[in-house]
């Protein structure tokens, strides 16, 4: 998901997406600790995506 796609989401959709991505990241980290993932860089990618979405959400809060 790119930055432009994140900006197109409504605030409600953004909050739901952050929650879903956080759960997926936690599950991925647990699975990686048990048996290595095929692509461990995916953890880094998901963590950064969550940060981008949280940044956009915070920006919207400040602009109100």
Secondary structure as GFF3:
##gff-version 3
##sequence-region A 1 64
A	DSSP	alpha_helix	3	8	.	.	.	ID=ss1
A	DSSP	alpha_helix	11	34	.	.	.	ID=ss2
A	DSSP	alpha_helix	41	63	.	.	.	ID=ss3
###
